[in-house]
Structure formats: C-alpha cells, structure tokens
Amino acid sequence: MAQFVLGFKALAEMIPDVVGEPVEDEHHNPENGDGLQLTTRGLLVWRKADNWTAFTDGYRTWINGPNGLQVRLNTERFDWEKEPVASPIAERWDSPNCWPGRPYGDPVAIVIHTEGGSEAGTREWFRQSRAQVSAHFGVALDGHIDQFVDVRDRAWHAGVLEPGNRWGLIRPDMINPNHVTVGIETEDLGNPDQPVTDEQYLGVHGACRLAMNVYPSIRYLTGHHVISPRSRPNCPGHRWTDGRIQQLAEDLGLMLVI
C-alpha cells in the first residue's frame, strides 16, 4: 500500500485535507532528481535544486519553504524561488475501459490522437463502460490535462492493427499496441483543421513527461494512423503531422514514427 514518508509525510500532515491520500509511492525524475508522488488530490514534489517540498492541485501550490508553509497560485512565484516548483498535473476522470497492469512489459511508445470533438465530450464518453474505448490522457486546446487511465494500466486506445500499418517499426513482434503504449487524446472541436494551440502543445508535452517520468522505457512517439491506417488515416491528422509532432519528438528526445 502506498504511503507518505519523510518530507512528503510532514507536508501531508500539515494540510491533510488538501493533499489527500497517496495513490503511489514516491519516485524520482531521472532527468533532474526531483521526487514525485501522486495523491488523490494532486502531486507532491521534492525539488532537488533547492530542497523544498511542495504540493500542487493544478491551480495552487503549497510550499514548505524558508518561511514555513506558504500557498500561491501556480502562475505566481515567491521571490526566493529559483524556478517553478510544480511538475505537470492532470485532473483525474477514471475510465472503466482498461486492463490492469503491464504484464507484457513497460510501454515503449506514446501515441497521439485527435478527438474529433471536445474535451468535455471525451470526458463524458470515456467514463462510460459502453464506450469500450479510452486513453491515458486528454489535453484540451487551453492546455488542461485530463487523465482517464493510470499509466501503469493499459488504456484501450490503439488496439486494432490494420493492413498497411507501420507498427512493426516500433515492435517487430506486432504485439497489441495497447499493451505497450501510452495514449494521449487532443481536443480539436470536431475540426480537422483546428490548429494545435501553444497551450495544447505544452499540455501534451506535460502529459508525455508524466508518462516518461514513470517509464523511462518510452523511446518512440507516433500517431494512431501508424497503427490503424484504414479506419484512422487522419488521427492525429495534419494539425499534428505538419510540424507539431516533429517538434514534440525533438523536445522529448523520442524517435518519431509517422
């Protein structure tokens, strides 16, 4: 069972109703050494750079810093802060449409989708068992990140391998992609020509980082059309493939397959 320890335990005991309960044990970002722990209400962060402990609910941040416990908006900074405290945070909307665990191994790729609708509609649909579909994350045009399935579980977002697919470039064994991928839906309001906003791009980048922090095994970035070229030839479509997904792969240090 997950638990709080050390600095996270101390902060959680200061504001228990704000922090909530742990949903995972503390782990560390391999890139910067920061400690991270998801809770039922947000994210605990220990920053290696300045040794302060913080909690964010995605809108506000509580920091146990040099002046004791202080709270501010995520858009604000205290004078003594060297850089932003909070890592990306996703709002949870649990979907029943998934398989538990990763019995076929850690994920190796992130799959980008376009919703063909609104983020609000996606939230509603993914939470219905009759939908028989889900993704790990959804990102709105304003950059808001929703999470429907824990990255340690398998969402049902890209399981149909169709003739002409290029999935074998990522997994030559042709395993069901749902077993070894993380899926990210992106809002387009039903318009295939809807540009990816800067806010949405940053939100998708943040969702990718959340997945990669848990699974450094992720090495590839791809689109749904690579897996299902007949039924999903325009997913994520030119709104992504005309430059945005290339930039995303470069920024994340991932190999791109499109």
N, C-alpha and C positions, 0 to 999 in steps of 0.2 A: 504494500500500500504506500502510495506517495506521501511524503511528509516534508515539512519545512525544517531546515537546520540552520544554525549559526546566524548570520546577518538577516537572512530571509525570515527565519523564525522570530527574531527580535522585532522586525518591522511588522510582520503579520500580527504579532501580539499587541502592537501599538494601535493598529487600526483593523481589527479582525473583520468587522462588518464591511469594510471597504475591499480588503484583499480577497476574502472568501476562502475556499478550501483548495489544496493542491490537487492538480489533475495529472501531474508528472513529477518526477524527481528533478533536482537541479542538474543542468548540463551546461556545457561551455561552448561558446562560439569558437571554432578552430582558428578563425582569422584574427580575432582580437583578444581572445581570452576571457571575454565577458561571461559572467554567469547568468543563466536564464532559467526561469521556471514559470510555466503556465499555471494559472489558477482559474477557478470558476468565474472570476470577475475581471481577469486581465492578465498582466505579465509582471513578474518580479525580475529586476535586473540588478546585478552587481557589476559595476564598471571597474575593470582593471586599471583604466587610465588614471582614475582619481580616487579609487577605493570607496566610493559612496554607493549606498544601496537605495534602490528606488522601486516604486510600483506605479504602473500606469493602467488606467481603464480605457485608454484610447483617446480620451479627451483631456483628462487631468493627470498630473504626475505628483506623487508624494515622495519626497526625498529625505532620507535620514542623513543630513549633511553636516557641515561645520557649525551650523546654527540650530542643530536639532532637527526635528521633523518639520518640514515646510511643504506646502502644496502650491502648485501653479498650473496654468493651462499648458498643454503640450506646445502651443505656439509661442510660449514665453520662455525666458531663461533668467536665472538668477545671475547676479554679477560675478559670482565666484565660479560659475560653471564653465568648464573648458569647451564643451561640445554637448550636443543633445544626449539626454540620458536614455530615452526610451527607444527600444527597438520597435519594428512594426508590430501592430497588434490587430488581430482580426476579431470581429464580432461573431460569436458562435450561434449557429442555427442548425442544430443537429438533424441530419437526414438519416432515415432508416435504410436507405438504399446503399448498402456497402457490405463488404465482408470484413470480419475482424482479423487483425494481424497481418503479418508479411511472411507467410510460410515459404514463399518462393524466392526469398531474398530481398535485400534492400532495393529501393527504387533506383533506377539509373537515368530516368528522363523526366522532364516536365513537359506536359502537353498543353498548348494554348488553344483555347476555343473562343468563338464568338457566340453570344447568347441568342441572337435572333429575337431580342426583346429587351425588357427592362430588368434591372437587378431586383426590383420588388417582385416581379413576376417569377423570377428564378428562385427567390427565397421561398415563395409560396409553393411552387411546383416541386422543388427538391425535398421538401418536408412531407410530401405525400407518398405513401408506400406504393400507390398505384402508378406513380411516375416511372418507377423502375430505372431511374437514372439519377446521377448526382455528379458532383465534382468536389474536390477538396476545398477549393476557394472560388469565390466570385468577386470580381472587382468592378465597382461602378465607375461611371465617367468622372465622378468627382473624387475618385481615388479611394473611397471607402472599401475596406476589405471585409468580406464575409467568409466564414469558414463553416462548411457543412459536414465535413468528414475529417477526423483526425488523420494526420499524415502517416501515422503508424498503422492505419487501416486502409483498405482498398476501396476506393470510390468506383462507381460504375459510370465511367465517362468515355471510354475509348476501347471497348472490348471486341468490336467487330472488325476482323481483318478481311478486307475485300480484295478482289483481284486487282493487280496493279499497285498494291501497297509497297511502301519502301521501309517498312518496319524492320526488315531484315538487316538494314544498315546499322540499326541500333542493337537488335537482338537477333542474331542469325538463327537461334533455336526457335524463333517465331512463337514464343510464349505469349499468352493472352496479355496484351499491354496493360490491362487494368492491374495485373499483379505487380508490376514493377515500374509504375509511373505515378506522378502527381498531376492532377488535372486542375487547370485554372480557367474558369469561365470569365468572359469580359462583356460588359454591357455595351449594346450597340443601338438600343431603342428600335430594333427591327429594321434598321437602315444599313445595308452592307457598305455604304459609302461613308458611314459615320466615322470621322477621324478618331484615332486614339488620342485622347487629350493628354497633356503633360501630367495631369493629376492621376489619370488612369495608368499611364506608363509607370509612374513612381509606385502606385499601389500594387501593380503586378510585380514590379521589381521587389517590393517588400514581401509579397506572398512567396515569391521564389526564395528569398533569403530565409524566411521562416522554415520552409521545407529543407533547404540546404543546410541550415544550422543543425537540424536533426539528422539528416542523411548526407554526409559528405560524399557518399557514393554516387550522387547525381552528377552526370557528366554531359548529358545531352539536353537540348531544347528543340522542340518540334511542334508541329501543328496537327490537328485532328485529321486533316486531309491526307497526311502521310500514311495514316492507318486505314482510313475509310475513304478512298479517293472517289468512289462512285456515289455514295449517299451524302458525303460531306466534302465536296470539292471546294467549297468556299468557306471552310472553317479552319482557321480563323479569317481567311479572306485577305484581299489586298490591303484592307485597313491595317493589317499587321505585316504582311509579307512585302509591302512596298518600302520597307526600311525600318519599321519599328522593331520587328522581331530580330532583325540582324543586329541592331543596336543593343537590344536586350541580351542577346547571346554574348556579345562583346563585353558588355558591362559586367555580366555574371561570370565570365570566363568559361562558358559552356560551348561545346561543339554543336553547331546548328545543322539540322536535317530538315529541309523543306522541299 
